[in-house]
Amino acid sequence: MQKIELQNLSKSYGNKDVLTNLNLTLEGNRIYGIIGENGTGKSTLLRLISGLARPTRGSITVNGQTTAEGRRNQIAYLSDQEFLDGFSTLGYQIQFHEKMIPGFQTNRVFEMLETIKLPVDRKVKNLSKGHRNLFNLVLTLANPAPILILDEPLSGIDTNKKEDLIQLLSSFTLDEKRLILFATHEYDEIEFLIDGLLIIRGAEVAYFTEDLEEMRIEHGKTIQQIFQEVNQ
Ligand SMILES: Nc1ncnc2c1ncn2[C@@H]1O[C@H](COP(=O)(O)OP(=O)(O)OP(=O)(O)O)[C@@H](O)[C@H]1O
């Protein structure tokens, strides 16, 4: 079973406290969404968990791994920054990932590219921004790591393609027993995708549930409503 544990986790940049004393366990074969206003520390949290930034205080354990290197082996991370070499073709990037990542699911990449109609002989720089984001997401999904951490995977992607993507994301956890944690501003789009919800505000966890369905059934609340209440 996949598990991310944060204990007394804090991160400051200079004298700015970005995250303060987070204690949280995310576990299971679930999709968790993180939402929060701009600059509230969502990307910072994802980078800390992924071993790409160091905590100022506290600890992070991912599937029993406490070191940054150990955690990185459990996680496929999609940054909100562009990282692909624009002059290479999609095909080259696929081969490169296949060489670098043990168990990389090349067949699934081709299947997904066919669904979203991206030709592999195209250069990365000639894709639109939305298509580049999609291609990055496809490469990340094909990484067999048990935990996927995605920073704004839906940004810049058309509404009709978003639906395909949301299907893809659910099938990736359901079939493969993975945990997905992703940051987003697209509250409406993720309403029926996520199982758990984390809202960050004022450097702290302002709201957390691992069972959003219960909130929906018992209290009839949408994510947008929960978010508004938390931010009042
Ligand atoms: N490397 C860094 N050095 C200094 N400050 C940083 C650094 N990275 C992030 N910050 C600051 O930390 C705060 C949180 O940034 P972060 O990118 O985590 O927020 P976010 O919630 O992901 O924002 P957005 O929704 O706009 O993407 C911001 O004030 C940001 O300026």
The ligand as a Tripos MOL2 file, in Angstrom:
@<TRIPOS>MOLECULE
LIG
   31    33     1     0     0
SMALL
NO_CHARGES

@<TRIPOS>ATOM
      1 N1         13.2620   28.6510   -4.5670 N.pl3     1 LIG1
      2 C1         12.5710   29.5960   -3.9520 C.ar      1 LIG1
      3 N2         13.1960   30.6430   -3.3520 N.ar      1 LIG1
      4 C2         12.4870   31.5920   -2.6870 C.ar      1 LIG1
      5 N3         11.1590   31.6030   -2.5560 N.ar      1 LIG1
      6 C3         10.4790   30.6000   -3.1360 C.ar      1 LIG1
      7 C4         11.1340   29.5480   -3.8530 C.ar      1 LIG1
      8 N4         10.1920   28.6690   -4.2930 N.ar      1 LIG1
      9 C5          9.0080   29.1640   -3.8890 C.ar      1 LIG1
     10 N5          9.1730   30.3220   -3.1900 N.ar      1 LIG1
     11 C6          8.1110   31.1220   -2.5650 C.3       1 LIG1
     12 O1          7.3310   30.2320   -1.7960 O.3       1 LIG1
     13 C7          5.9430   30.6030   -1.8650 C.3       1 LIG1
     14 C8          5.1350   29.3990   -2.3150 C.3       1 LIG1
     15 O2          5.4360   29.1330   -3.6780 O.3       1 LIG1
     16 P1          4.8140   27.8850   -4.4380 P.3       1 LIG1
     17 O3          5.3390   27.9270   -5.8300 O.co2     1 LIG1
     18 O4          5.0440   26.6630   -3.6500 O.co2     1 LIG1
     19 O5          3.2610   28.2360   -4.4070 O.3       1 LIG1
     20 P2          2.0320   27.5980   -5.2250 P.3       1 LIG1
     21 O6          0.9390   27.3970   -4.2410 O.co2     1 LIG1
     22 O7          2.4920   26.3970   -5.9890 O.co2     1 LIG1
     23 O8          1.6720   28.7760   -6.2020 O.3       1 LIG1
     24 P3          0.8920   28.7870   -7.6410 P.3       1 LIG1
     25 O9         -0.5190   28.3500   -7.3800 O.co2     1 LIG1
     26 O10         0.9610   30.2140   -8.0360 O.co2     1 LIG1
     27 O11         1.6370   27.8680   -8.5650 O.co2     1 LIG1
     28 C9          5.8560   31.7930   -2.8270 C.3       1 LIG1
     29 O12         5.8260   32.9640   -2.0310 O.3       1 LIG1
     30 C10         7.1390   31.7140   -3.5940 C.3       1 LIG1
     31 O13         7.5540   32.9710   -4.0100 O.3       1 LIG1
@<TRIPOS>BOND
     1     1     2 1
     2     2     3 ar
     3     2     7 ar
     4     3     4 ar
     5     4     5 ar
     6     5     6 ar
     7     6     7 ar
     8     6    10 ar
     9     7     8 ar
    10     8     9 ar
    11     9    10 ar
    12    10    11 1
    13    11    12 1
    14    11    30 1
    15    12    13 1
    16    13    14 1
    17    13    28 1
    18    14    15 1
    19    15    16 1
    20    16    17 2
    21    16    18 1
    22    16    19 1
    23    19    20 1
    24    20    21 2
    25    20    22 1
    26    20    23 1
    27    23    24 1
    28    24    25 2
    29    24    26 1
    30    24    27 1
    31    28    29 1
    32    28    30 1
    33    30    31 1
@<TRIPOS>SUBSTRUCTURE
     1 LIG1         1 GROUP 0 **** ****
